[in-house]
Amino acid sequence: MKTMKIRRALLFLLLVNVGCWGFGQTGGGQRRAAAGESIRTLKDGVLVVRLSSGSRKIESLEKLIARTTNEKDRLRYQTMLEKTVQETRNQNLWLMEAFEKNYRFSKVLFMLDTASVQLKNGTRQGIFLNNDLQPDPALSLEGKFLTAWYGENPTSGKSGEGITVADVQWQDLQEPFPFFTGRTSVRRMFEEFFNKATDQEHFAKLVTKFNQRLQSFYGESIAKGY
């Protein structure tokens, strides 16, 4: 009787382990299939890159300027506003330039973050930017696409800023798709201190790495059939 109970217990544990293994295999297979579909969507479609408008900070500074009565404070806020506008514009131009020179995986369009809801709701024209960061009615989005944005992404599990790839609803893609490509803050500080690397060089290296990772994963998805 005791031997029979032990056998039943062992059989139960074996069935549980097999079930868990099968579930893991199925889940992993589904994730690989979804990642494979996403990389093909991007290869044949368009990457829509969302640029920062700095709108929240700019609006806050404009409100401070409008309501302050101290001239010294007003001038200080005005200087901060002008610096914010210029820094935001420079970063967007450098990121756009980096994509145009170093990104080859798919077609690419750019838009401001203030147009995110419009894109999500189906707008496909009038929100995309030309090389001067101005909306160009001649630019339109056709067919399938994925989205991307630059900045810190706590959900990636990695430190520093980088490029995150998301779906049409701005939801981050999942591994094994290389949804986040970054360059650590420490590495960037090291380069800037010792090599005097510029922000333009940072973006160029980042986009080059991003393009390489997409190409590599695309090749892997073909070779492994997912």
Phi, psi and omega per residue, in radians:
M1 nan -0.776 3.141
K2 -1.114 -0.691 3.126
T3 -1.114 -0.685 3.128
M4 -1.108 -0.712 3.123
K5 -1.116 -0.704 3.127
I6 -1.121 -0.727 3.127
R7 -1.100 -0.718 3.125
R8 -1.125 -0.710 3.138
A9 -1.122 -0.742 3.129
L10 -1.138 -0.697 3.111
L11 -1.117 -0.715 3.115
F12 -1.083 -0.787 3.132
L13 -1.111 -0.665 3.126
L14 -1.117 -0.767 3.140
L15 -1.133 -0.687 3.121
V16 -1.111 -0.785 -3.126
N17 -1.135 -0.711 3.112
V18 -1.119 -0.708 3.129
G19 -1.117 -0.745 3.122
C20 -1.145 -0.694 3.127
W21 -1.112 -0.746 -3.134
G22 -1.135 -0.691 3.116
F23 -1.116 -0.732 3.121
G24 -1.098 -0.710 3.135
Q25 -1.127 -0.723 -3.138
T26 -1.143 -0.788 3.132
G27 -1.075 -0.775 3.116
G28 -1.109 -0.695 3.117
G29 -1.117 -0.674 3.116
Q30 -1.153 -0.704 3.118
R31 -1.148 -0.715 3.111
R32 -1.137 -0.704 3.129
A33 -1.121 -0.730 3.127
A34 -1.144 -0.711 3.121
A35 -1.146 -0.699 3.102
G36 -1.095 -0.727 3.110
E37 -1.137 -0.681 -3.127
S38 -1.147 -0.749 -3.104
I39 -1.199 -0.569 3.079
R40 -1.252 -0.639 3.076
T41 -1.038 -0.777 -3.129
L42 -1.201 -0.747 -3.113
K43 -1.037 -0.699 -3.097
D44 -1.610 -0.137 -3.044
G45 -2.057 -2.354 -3.023
V46 -2.333 2.485 2.977
L47 -1.764 2.087 3.105
V48 -1.710 1.952 -3.090
V49 -1.661 2.141 3.135
R50 -1.554 2.137 3.124
L51 -1.732 2.629 -3.133
S52 -1.328 2.345 3.067
S53 -1.637 -0.316 -3.055
G54 1.116 0.363 -2.979
S55 -1.057 -0.697 -3.102
R56 -1.119 -0.838 -3.132
K57 -1.155 -0.721 -3.140
I58 -1.108 -0.785 3.137
E59 -1.123 -0.686 3.119
S60 -1.088 -0.756 3.139
L61 -1.179 -0.670 3.116
E62 -1.102 -0.661 3.106
K63 -1.177 -0.698 3.110
L64 -1.095 -0.734 3.124
I65 -1.108 -0.696 -3.070
A66 -1.214 -0.569 -3.039
R67 -1.811 -0.160 -3.129
T68 -1.334 2.508 3.126
T69 -1.881 -0.123 3.140
N70 -1.588 2.082 -3.053
E71 -1.103 -0.652 3.124
K72 -1.096 -0.760 3.107
D73 -1.150 -0.682 3.137
R74 -1.042 -0.776 3.137
L75 -1.150 -0.655 3.120
R76 -1.142 -0.774 3.116
Y77 -1.156 -0.640 3.128
Q78 -1.129 -0.695 3.087
T79 -1.124 -0.750 3.101
M80 -1.082 -0.706 3.131
L81 -1.100 -0.853 -3.127
E82 -1.084 -0.679 3.112
K83 -1.142 -0.738 3.138
T84 -1.101 -0.794 -3.140
V85 -1.063 -0.773 -3.101
Q86 -1.206 -0.745 -3.138
E87 -1.136 -0.690 3.118
T88 -1.124 -0.770 3.131
R89 -1.106 -0.785 -3.134
N90 -1.065 -0.788 -3.132
Q91 -1.071 -0.747 -3.141
N92 -1.127 -0.723 3.125
L93 -1.151 -0.707 3.135
W94 -1.173 -0.700 3.129
L95 -1.176 -0.730 3.103
M96 -1.087 -0.770 3.123
E97 -1.087 -0.704 3.135
A98 -1.079 -0.720 3.102
F99 -1.159 -0.769 -3.097
E100 -1.117 -0.552 -3.093
K101 -1.630 -0.442 -2.972
N102 -2.182 -0.047 -3.113
Y103 -1.873 2.140 -3.075
R104 -2.227 -0.046 -2.987
F105 -1.212 -0.595 -3.101
S106 -2.719 3.098 2.992
K107 -1.208 2.753 -3.105
V108 -2.495 2.468 3.039
L109 -2.265 2.747 -3.120
F110 -2.173 2.560 3.097
M111 -2.628 2.819 3.068
L112 -1.468 2.708 3.135
D113 -1.108 -0.372 3.109
T114 -1.190 -0.224 3.133
A115 -1.784 0.158 -3.081
S116 -1.028 -0.786 -3.118
V117 -1.149 -0.669 3.114
Q118 -1.065 -0.795 3.122
L119 -1.095 -0.767 -3.140
K120 -1.066 -0.581 -3.112
N121 -1.560 0.060 3.006
G122 1.961 -0.010 3.116
T123 -1.188 2.267 -3.087
R124 -2.205 0.159 3.138
Q125 -2.703 2.592 3.094
G126 1.566 -0.025 -3.123
I127 -2.047 -0.067 -3.069
F128 -1.643 2.540 -2.920
L129 -1.729 2.553 3.004
N130 -1.533 -3.009 -3.071
N131 -1.206 -0.178 3.094
D132 -1.801 0.267 3.114
L133 1.120 0.504 3.110
Q134 -1.921 2.459 3.091
P135 -1.021 2.280 -3.093
D136 -2.058 1.954 -3.111
P137 -1.096 -0.290 3.140
A138 -1.367 -0.286 -3.132
L139 -1.596 2.239 -3.122
S140 -2.449 2.791 -3.118
L141 -1.910 2.180 3.114
E142 -2.225 2.464 3.091
G143 1.404 -2.811 -3.058
K144 -1.367 2.711 -3.134
F145 -2.762 2.831 2.934
L146 -2.176 2.894 -3.111
T147 -2.034 2.823 3.113
A148 -2.645 2.714 3.100
W149 -2.639 2.756 -3.108
Y150 -1.903 2.380 3.098
G151 2.655 -3.028 3.083
E152 -1.332 2.499 3.124
N153 -2.345 1.697 -3.099
P154 -1.024 -0.516 -3.094
T155 -1.290 -0.224 -3.125
S156 -1.310 -0.347 -3.097
G157 1.364 0.183 -3.122
K158 -2.175 2.605 -3.132
S159 -1.528 2.823 3.090
G160 1.518 3.017 -3.129
E161 -1.577 2.732 -3.137
G162 -2.969 -2.958 -3.132
I163 -1.826 2.162 3.091
T164 -1.862 2.343 3.077
V165 -1.787 2.320 -3.096
A166 -2.315 2.986 3.121
D167 -1.504 -2.958 -3.056
V168 -1.231 -0.247 3.098
Q169 -1.754 0.213 -3.141
W170 1.153 0.485 3.041
Q171 -1.674 2.231 -3.118
D172 -0.953 2.423 3.004
L173 -1.240 2.941 -3.062
Q174 -2.043 2.695 3.043
E175 -1.061 2.584 0.271
P176 -1.475 0.061 3.043
F177 -1.080 2.344 3.136
P178 -1.309 1.268 -2.962
F179 -1.327 -0.298 3.112
F180 -2.287 2.214 3.079
T181 -2.184 2.087 -3.083
G182 -2.374 2.997 3.013
R183 -2.290 2.072 -2.988
T184 -0.994 2.617 -3.140
S185 -1.043 -0.660 -3.137
V186 -1.105 -0.767 -3.140
R187 -1.124 -0.719 3.137
R188 -1.133 -0.739 3.112
M189 -1.100 -0.688 3.126
F190 -1.075 -0.805 -3.130
E191 -1.128 -0.735 -3.120
E192 -1.152 -0.625 -3.086
F193 -1.324 -0.791 -3.041
F194 -1.616 -0.579 -3.076
N195 -1.885 -0.042 -3.103
K196 0.947 0.739 3.116
A197 -1.194 2.423 -3.137
T198 -1.600 2.917 3.064
D199 -1.069 -0.622 3.110
Q200 -1.061 -0.734 3.117
E201 -1.177 -0.655 3.092
H202 -1.036 -0.853 -3.124
F203 -1.144 -0.674 3.128
A204 -1.075 -0.780 3.131
K205 -1.174 -0.689 -3.124
L206 -1.122 -0.844 -3.115
V207 -1.170 -0.631 3.071
T208 -1.057 -0.799 3.107
K209 -1.105 -0.734 3.120
F210 -1.041 -0.825 3.132
N211 -1.077 -0.748 3.138
Q212 -1.110 -0.711 -3.129
R213 -1.161 -0.666 3.097
L214 -1.157 -0.781 3.123
Q215 -1.052 -0.759 -3.123
S216 -1.115 -0.781 -3.132
F217 -1.191 -0.614 3.093
Y218 -1.076 -0.791 3.106
G219 -1.104 -0.701 3.116
E220 -1.111 -0.739 -3.118
S221 -1.118 -0.601 3.106
I222 -1.257 -0.807 -3.099
A223 -1.097 -0.643 -3.084
K224 -1.700 -0.054 3.011
G225 1.251 0.721 3.058
Y226 -2.325 nan nan
